[in-house]
Amino acid sequence: MTEKQPISAVIITYNENGYIQQCIESLAFADEIIVVDSFSEDGTWEWISEQENITAVQHAFRNYTEQKSYALSLASHEWVYFLDADEQVPPALAMEICETTTLKDPFPAYWNYRTFMFKNQRLRFSGWQTDKVHRLFRKSECSFLQDRIVHETLSFEGDAGFLKEKLIHYSFKDYHDYKGKMLKYGRLRAIESYREGKKWYLFNQWFRPFWRFFYNFIFRLGFLDGRNGAIICYLNALGVYERYRELKRLRATS
């Protein structure tokens, strides 16, 4: 093992007041913190721009991949930990991240499992129990695939490693906020599908949202999360419905 390598923590933001402060506080292990804000209107930009330990930049948002690629280009260090503003790094994970950078033969990227929080309650099922994302990676070996505009995908050669400790994901602020996210993701996924030449079918419009809800609520044990599980499963299914509704509109106007 070698000495801990310097780490760049990178975040993109838009209207994250109420979450960004706790996110930043959890990044004490990082050697630099870069925040790219897409012109927030809720005080997020004012707060981050006043922090001496943050490199704060504003950049117009077009899609998630482009925004994250731009933010990544600002990172000074080889090791990057890329996270969302509604995520927090617990102390045990912070220690593991630092230790991972000292490995003699590290992977180019590492999966990070996440604990999904419904407000301040942990959601144990509903399809989120195996949720994982690439968060820690080496800048020289990784980039974001440019053909994805939502649920951006990290591209690299070889296998990825796994971090044992979980990242905490405070995605559900309230019903209307999460609903807005799912509708936004659905529309962006529709654009991806449209660009890929996929067609709209009545079967997909109605069956795929139903199946998403049924699969997560029954097979992925969402019913064990009670009312919270039902809400999450419904809103995730709504995002699928919006994807095909928007695809139909794009096809009709092309």
C-alpha atoms as one frame of an Amber mdcrd trajectory, in Angstrom:
protein
   0.000   0.000   0.000   1.094   3.588  -0.658   0.220   6.855   1.031  -3.277
   8.252   0.596  -3.624   9.896  -2.795  -5.262  13.329  -3.197  -8.972  13.126
  -3.994 -11.248  15.529  -5.871 -14.882  15.477  -4.731 -17.150  16.676  -7.556
 -20.850  17.618  -7.397 -23.395  19.158  -9.756 -26.261  21.129  -8.242 -29.575
  22.766  -9.007 -31.820  24.008  -6.191 -30.284  21.802  -3.511 -30.682  24.136
  -0.540 -31.250  22.024   2.560 -29.113  19.125   1.329 -25.919  20.605  -0.100
 -24.635  21.764   3.300 -24.717  18.272   4.808 -23.257  16.824   1.621 -20.283
  19.203   1.750 -19.738  18.574   5.454 -19.407  14.843   4.750 -16.523  15.500
   2.316 -13.894  16.488   4.864 -11.701  13.651   3.532 -11.417  15.288   0.068
  -8.454  17.464  -0.926 -10.616  19.661  -3.152 -14.355  20.098  -3.581 -15.736
  21.226  -6.929 -19.387  22.229  -7.313 -20.887  23.058 -10.718 -24.242  24.762
 -10.297 -26.783  25.183 -13.092 -28.073  28.580 -11.906 -29.982  27.581  -8.788
 -32.774  29.876  -7.635 -33.204  28.746  -4.016 -30.032  30.056  -2.396 -27.824
  27.076  -3.270 -25.437  29.144  -5.373 -25.192  31.925  -2.794 -24.244  29.396
  -0.120 -21.663  27.417  -2.084 -20.045  30.537  -3.553 -19.371  31.821  -0.031
 -17.545  28.662   1.122 -13.760  29.030   1.139 -13.162  25.296   0.734 -15.280
  24.974  -2.438 -14.395  25.714  -6.049 -17.807  26.941  -7.225 -18.683  27.406
 -10.908 -21.969  28.098 -12.697 -22.614  26.323 -15.986 -25.819  26.062 -18.042
 -27.471  22.635 -17.847 -28.261  20.754 -21.064 -28.216  17.165 -19.831 -26.658
  15.168 -17.015 -23.837  13.631 -19.031 -22.659  16.952 -20.450 -22.875  18.667
 -17.066 -20.978  15.912 -15.282 -18.349  15.732 -18.009 -17.754  19.457 -17.643
 -17.538  19.166 -13.853 -15.095  16.261 -14.162 -12.842  18.349 -16.418 -12.327
  20.763 -13.509 -10.967  18.098 -11.153  -7.266  18.542 -10.404  -6.542  15.094
  -9.004  -6.353  11.607 -10.462  -8.756  10.122  -7.931 -12.291  11.488  -8.185
 -15.301  10.879  -5.966 -18.377  12.066  -7.876 -21.594  12.343  -5.903 -24.986
  14.012  -6.010 -25.927  16.909  -3.769 -28.569  14.791  -2.004 -25.972  12.190
  -0.977 -23.804  12.038   2.131 -20.609  10.098   2.832 -20.654   8.507   6.317
 -17.328   8.366   8.205 -16.769   4.640   7.588 -17.173   5.133   3.824 -14.866
   8.166   3.877 -12.188   6.026   5.514 -12.670   3.242   2.970 -12.419   5.705
   0.070  -9.097   7.012   1.376  -7.767   3.493   1.960  -8.786   2.416  -1.548
  -6.613   5.098  -3.123  -3.570   3.550  -1.417  -3.964   0.133  -3.036  -1.005
  -1.015  -5.098  -3.096  -2.244  -8.028  -6.504  -0.500  -7.855  -9.444  -0.903
 -10.186 -10.136   1.996 -12.568 -13.542   2.535 -10.921 -15.532   1.339  -7.918
 -19.193   0.585  -7.390 -20.764   2.198  -4.341 -23.965   0.750  -2.873 -26.478
   3.294  -1.594 -28.972   3.438   1.246 -32.150   5.130  -0.032 -33.751   7.509
   2.453 -37.470   8.353   2.314 -37.219  11.731   4.055 -35.417  10.571   7.211
 -36.471   6.917   7.106 -34.475   4.172   5.439 -36.275   2.425   2.575 -35.179
  -1.205   2.807 -36.880  -2.694  -0.256 -38.955  -1.371  -3.199 -36.167  -2.137
  -5.686 -33.572  -0.014  -3.904 -31.946  -2.757  -1.821 -29.293  -3.478  -4.476
 -28.930   0.085  -5.794 -25.337   0.864  -6.737 -23.518   3.515  -8.745 -19.962
   4.262  -9.825 -18.680   6.999  -7.524 -14.938   6.543  -6.979 -12.734   6.358
 -10.071  -9.463   7.393 -11.673  -9.861  10.394 -13.962  -7.254   9.283 -16.499
  -9.039   5.971 -17.095 -12.713   6.950 -17.059 -15.173   9.200 -18.881 -18.944
   9.522 -19.248 -20.562   7.934 -22.296 -21.774  10.806 -24.464 -24.833   9.023
 -25.872 -26.536   8.935 -22.475 -28.247  12.090 -21.275 -29.789  10.731 -18.055
 -28.573   8.038 -15.665 -25.126   8.829 -17.029 -22.787   5.876 -17.540 -19.098
   5.761 -16.702 -16.926   4.231 -19.415 -13.615   2.483 -18.693 -11.652  -0.621
 -19.625 -11.527  -3.636 -17.340 -13.551  -4.548 -14.267 -14.820  -2.368 -11.452
 -14.225  -2.939  -7.774 -16.748  -2.621  -4.957 -16.745  -0.404  -1.890 -18.177
  -2.195   1.134 -19.572   0.810   2.969 -22.772   2.427   1.697 -23.429   5.969
   0.527 -26.530   7.612   2.021 -28.990   8.856  -0.610 -31.562  11.473   0.507
 -33.434  11.457  -2.793 -36.982  11.819  -1.437 -37.469  15.323  -0.008 -41.240
  15.274  -0.446 -43.856  13.846  -2.808 -43.919  16.724  -5.297 -40.125  17.038
  -5.487 -39.631  13.323  -6.185 -42.511  13.290  -8.654 -40.847  16.152 -10.520
 -37.593  14.183 -10.676 -39.305  11.104 -12.086 -41.141  13.127 -14.735 -37.918
  14.903 -15.711 -36.001  11.614 -15.949 -38.837  10.119 -17.981 -38.715  12.939
 -20.535 -34.954  12.698 -20.855 -35.175   8.933 -21.319 -37.751   9.576 -24.052
 -35.239  11.765 -25.879 -32.672   8.956 -25.637 -35.203   6.466 -27.008 -36.167
   8.848 -29.803 -32.545   9.324 -30.837 -32.086   5.556 -30.843 -34.975   5.222
 -33.291 -37.338   3.447 -30.913 -41.046   3.588 -31.726 -44.035   4.188 -29.483
 -46.416   1.283 -28.887 -49.648   1.299 -26.922 -48.495  -1.894 -25.184 -45.367
  -0.180 -23.843 -47.302   2.902 -22.753 -49.534   0.937 -20.397 -47.875  -2.397
 -19.644 -44.356  -1.213 -18.824 -45.424   1.254 -16.062 -47.740  -1.397 -14.603
 -44.958  -3.986 -14.685 -42.470  -1.563 -13.056 -44.863  -0.981 -10.167 -45.810
  -4.649  -9.822 -42.196  -5.863 -10.001 -40.876  -3.410  -7.403 -43.854  -3.600
  -5.074 -44.309  -7.401  -5.147 -41.140  -9.135  -6.350 -38.776  -6.528  -4.897
 -40.778  -6.519  -1.656 -41.896  -2.892  -1.755 -44.995  -3.847   0.242 -42.705
  -4.438   3.241 -41.873  -0.721   3.174 -45.569   0.002   3.712 -47.016   3.293
   2.553 -43.576   4.681   1.716 -42.891   1.709  -0.523 -46.188   2.148  -2.340
 -45.432   5.833  -2.986 -41.937   5.150  -4.322 -43.073   2.275  -6.532 -45.918
   4.372  -7.932 -43.716   7.385  -8.698 -41.027   5.246 -10.321 -43.736   3.678
 -12.493 -45.025   7.171 -13.299 -41.578   8.023 -14.660 -41.836   5.064 -17.032
 -45.302   6.197 -18.137 -43.953   9.708 -18.796 -41.106   8.268 -20.861 -43.483
   6.630 -23.335 -45.965   9.512 -23.278 -43.162  11.891 -24.264 -41.824   9.444
 -26.856 -45.261   9.388 -28.459 -45.268  13.204 -28.583 -41.780  13.324 -30.111
 -42.760  10.783 -32.749 -45.937  12.675 -33.593 -44.114  15.983 -34.085 -41.113
  14.660 -36.027
